[in-house]
Amino acid sequence: MFRCTKCGSEFPDFRYTCARCGSALLLEGAPKRWEPRGAGLWRYRSMLPVSMSISLSEGNSPLIRRRDSSDEVFLKVEGDNPTGSFKDRGTTVVISDAYNRGHRTAVVASTGNMGASVAAYSAYANLAAKVFIPPGIPEEKIAQITAYGAELVPVEGGFSAAVARARQEAEAGAYLASTGLNPLFIEGLKTIAYELFEQMGVPDKIVVPTGTGGLLTAIFKGFRELSALGVTDRLPQMIAVQAAAVAPIVEAWKEGTEVRPPPEGATTIASAILVRVPFNGLSAIEAMRRSGGFGVTVTDHQILQAIRALGREGIFAEPAAAASMAALEQIEIRGDERVALLITGSGLKDPTVLLRKDL
C-alpha cells in the first residue's frame, strides 16, 4: 500500500506521487522477512519490494569509529558506493524496477549525485537516461554524468524547474527515477538502517545531511521495520542537518509550520543538499518527532572546517557529506551514547572547494 505523507490517502498500486494532493508516497505494509543473505545492498532482498535486476555491488559501506574522540562516534562512509554517493542504494532499486517493467528510458532531476547514479545504472541496464540539472552544479559531477553517456539537459530556474521537466518526460512514458518522486527510491535507501544494525546495533543518534528529506525518512523507516518484525526493540534519535542558508526542513521543525522555500538567491557550497522544495520534508519531520530527534543548521565555514576534520580521519567528503560532522559540536552526547554520522558522498564529487579563495 502506498500512503501519502501529507493527506494520508492510500493506493494499492505503484504510482509516483499522490493522485489527490501530489505529495510524496511511502510504501507501507509490504511483506518482509529478516533473512539477510549474501553481501551488499541486496543482502536484504527479503526486506525489499523489487526483484534485483540491475546492481553495481552497492552497499556494504564502511563504518569507521572516529580516532580522535573519547565519544563513541562512528562515520558511515557512503562515498564508497559505485558512483561515490548514497544515491546508489535507491538507484539500484528503481532502475531494477524500471528494467522489470520494460521501460527503455529513465529520467531524473538532479543537483549532481542523483544524476550520476541514474546515468551509471541506466548505462549498465542498457537504458537511455536523461538528466535535468539546474545551474551551479560542480563541473566534476557534470563530467561524471557525461561519462556514463546520459543526455544532460541544463534547466534555468533552479531545481524545481528541473523537476517539472522530468515529470513532463515521465508523463510521456519515461521512467521517473527522482528521489522524492518515486517511493521505491526510499526502499533502497532504508538499507542503511539494516547495515548499521548489523555493524553496531541501534545507534542512539543518527546525524543525517538533509536535502529532500528522503535519506532521513528512509533510515528511520528501516529501523521501524526492524522493530515491527521484533528484530530490535529500540529506535534511534534522528537528527537532520541542513545548510544555514537553505534549511526549509529544519526551520519548519523548529517553528512548527509548513515547509516553506528559503528566500530567492539563498545558496550554499553544499550543493547536494541545496533543495528549496523538499519532497520528503513532511516525512522527515515526522521521523524527527517520532524519534525524539531534532534539526540543526551549519554554516559554509563550519562545513569547510568539517571537511578538514574528516580529512584528518582519512576520509575525503564533499561539502554536503561533511555537514553531519559540522553539526557534531551542536549535539550533546550523554554517557555511553553511540552516534552515527552519515558521510553521504565522496570529496571527489567537488574536490576543489577547499581551494576557493572567496570562502
N, C-alpha and C positions, 0 to 999 in steps of 0.2 A: 504494500500500500504506500502510495506517495502522498505525503502530508505537506500542506502549505505551511511555511514558517510564519506567515502573517495572519491569514484568515482562518487557518485550520482546516480548510477543505481537503477532502481525501479523494484520491483517484486510484483505481485498481491497476491501470496500465501505465507503462512508461510514457513520460512526456517531459519536456524540458522545464517548463515553469507552470505555475498555477493558471488554470483556464479561467478562473474567476477574477483574480486580482493581479496576476502577472508576477507574483513573488516567487522566491526560490522554494524548491521542494526538498524534502528529505525522505529517504526510503525507510519505512518502519515496518517491523513485523515479518520481514522475510525469514525463511527457515535458516537456522545457523547451528553449527556444531563446533565445539572447541576441539579440533583434531589437527593440530599443527603437524605438517609432514613435508619434508623436503627443505629447501633453502630459499632465501629471498622473499619477496613480497607474496608470491603465490604459494608459499608455505601455509598461508592462511586461506586457501581457496575454499575451505568448508565454511568460512565466515563471509564469503563474497557472493554476490548475486549474478556474476557474469562468469562464463567459462573462459579460461585462459586460451587466447589465440595468438596474441602479439606481446612478446616480452623481450626486454633487453637486459635481463638479470638485475632488475631494480630491487631496492630494499636492502635489508641486512646492513644498514649504515652503522658506522662505529658509534659507540658510547664511551666517551673518554672522561675520566674524572679530572677536574682542574688540579693542576700541580701545586700552584702557589695559593692555596686556600685551606684554612682549617675547617671550613664548612664542607659539607658533602654536596658539591655542585658538579653536575655531570653535563657534558656537551654532546648533544645528539647531532652528529655531523652529516646533514643531508646533502651537502655538496658532493658527496661521494657517489651519488646516483649517476646513471649513464650520461645525462646531459648537464649535470652539475647542479641540480636543484631538486627539492622535494616534489616538484610538479610531476616527475616521472611516475610517482606512485599512483596518482589519479589518471595519468595518461594511459598507462598500460591497461587499465580497466576500461576506459571509454573507447580507446581505439580497438581493443578486443571486441567491445560491443558493436562498434561501427562495422568491423570486419564480419562479425557473426550475422549482422543484419543485411549484409550485402551492399553497403554503401561504397562508393568509389571516391568520394571527396570528403575531407574533413576541414572545417573552418573554425577559426578561433580569433578572438580579440585578445591582445596581449600587450603588456609592458615589457616583454622580452623573454622571460623564463618559460612562460606557458607556450609561447610561440615556438621556441626552440624545441621544447619537449614534444609538442604535437607534430612538428615538422619531422623530427627524428623517427618517432614511432610510426608516422604515416609512411615515411620512406621505407621502413622495414616491412610494413604491411603492403607495400606497393599501392598505396592510396595517394591521390593528389591532395595537397594541403595548401590552403590559402590563409595567410596570417595578416590580420588588420592591426596596425600599430599606430599609436598616437605619436606626436613629436616628443623629442627628448630622450629617446631610447639610446643607451650606450652603444657605440659602434661595434663593440665586441659581440653584443647579443645579436645585432643585425647580421654580422658576419656569420655567426653560428647558424642562424635560421637559414641564411642563404646557402650555406654549405650543405644542408640537408635537401636542397632542391625545392623548397617551398616557394610559392608565389607570395612575395612580400608586398602588401598594399598599405602605403602610408595614408593616414586619415587625419585631416585637420579637425580641431575641435575637442581634442582630449580623448580619454579612454572611453567615455560614454558614447561618443560618436563612433568609435571603433566597434563597440559592442553592437550598436544599431546596424552597422554594415554586416557584421557577422550573422545577426539574426535574419536579415534580409536574405542572405545566402541560404540559411537553413530553411526558410520558408519556400525556397525554390528547390529544395531537395537534398542539399548537402547535410552532412552530419555535424551538429554543433558540439564542439569539444570544450567549450569555455568553462572554466571553473565558475561556480555560482549559477550557471545556467544549465548545467547538466548534473542532476542529482547523483549519478553514478560516479562522478569525479570524487565526491566526498567518500564514497565507499573504498576507493583506493587509498585516499589519504589516511583513513582511520587505522590502517595497518601500522602506523607509527605507534599507536597505543599498544597494539599486540607485541610489537618488538620491545618497547620499553618494559612492558610487563615481564617478558621473558629475560630481559637483560638485567633489570634491577627491581622487579616487583612494581608496586604502585608508588610513583613519586608523591611526595607531599605537595609539591608545587610544580607546575609546568609553565614555563615562560615562552610565549609564542609571538614572534613578529607577525603583525596582523595587517592585511590589506583588505581583501574581500571579506574576511572573517571565516573563510572556508576551512582553513587549517585548524584553527582553534575549535570550531564546531566539530570537525571530524575526529580529532583526538579525544574529545570528551565523549562523543558518540561511541567510539571504540571501547572506552573504559565502561560506559554504561552497558554495553552489550556483554562484556565480560562479567559484570556484576549480575545482569539478568540471568546469565547461564550458571551462576553460582561459582564461577572460577575465582572471583575475588569478592570481598565484602567491603572494599574501600574504593573511594573515588578521589582523584587528585583535585587540588585547587587550581583553577585555570586563570592565567594572568595574560592579558592582552597588552602588547606593546605597539604603539604607533609613533610615527614622527610627530613632533610637537606642532608642526605647521599643517599637517594633514592627518587629523585624528577623529574622524566622524564617529567611529565606534566607541572609543574611549570617552569622548565628550558626551555622547548620548547616555552611556552608562553612568557617568558622574552626575549628569543633570537630570536623569530620569525622563528624558524627552525622546522624541522621534529622532531617527538617524538623519542628520542634515548634512549636505555637502559643505565643505570648507569654503572660505572666500575664494573668489576667482583669482587666479595667479599664485595661490599658495603652492609652494614646491618644497622639495627635499632631495638630498643626494640619494636617499633610499628609494630609488625609482621602483623597485619591485613591490613596495607597499604603498605607492602613491596612487591610491584608489579613492576617488571622490564619492562614488556611489557604491558602497559595499553590498553586494547581493546577499551575502550570508551574514550581514550585520545583526539582524534580529536573532538568528540562532546562536551567534557568537555571544551576544549579551545574555541570552537565556542560559547558555552554558556557564558563563561567568557567575551569574546569580545563583544557579542551582548548585554550583560547586563551592560557593563562598569565595569566589575569586574577585578580581578587580582589574582595572586598567591603569596603565601608566604611559606617559609620553616622554620622549627623549629628543634632544636637540641634535642637529647635524654635528656639532662639535663633540657631543658625547658619543655619537656613533663613530666618528673618526678615532677617538680615544679607545673605543671598544675594539675596533679593527686592529689597532696596535696591541692591545692586551691579548687578544686571541692569537695574534702572530707570535707573541712570546710563549704561547702554549703549543706552538707548532701548527696552528690552524689559520688558513687564509680564508676570510669570509668577505662576501660582498657587503655593501652598506646595510641593506635591509636585514641580512642574516645576522649582522652584528648587533642589531637593535636589542636582542634579548640580553646580551652581555652588558650593553649600555644601561639597561634597566635594573641591573642587579643591585646597584647601590641604593635603589629606592625600595627594595624588598627586604623585609625583616625575616631572617631565618632563625627559628627558635630551636634551641637544644639540638636534638639529633635529626631534625628535619632534613630530608633529601630533596634536592631541587634539580630538575632537568631543564636545560636551556636548549631550545630549538635553534640550531645554526642552519638556516634554510637553504643557503646557496654558496657556491664556491666564489672566492675572490677573483678568480679568472673571468667571471662574468663582467666585472667592472674594475680591472686591475690598476688603473691609473688614478683613482680618486684621491689617494694619499699624496699624489704628486701635484695636485692642483694648487695654484698659488692664491686663489680667491677664497679659500675656505679657512 
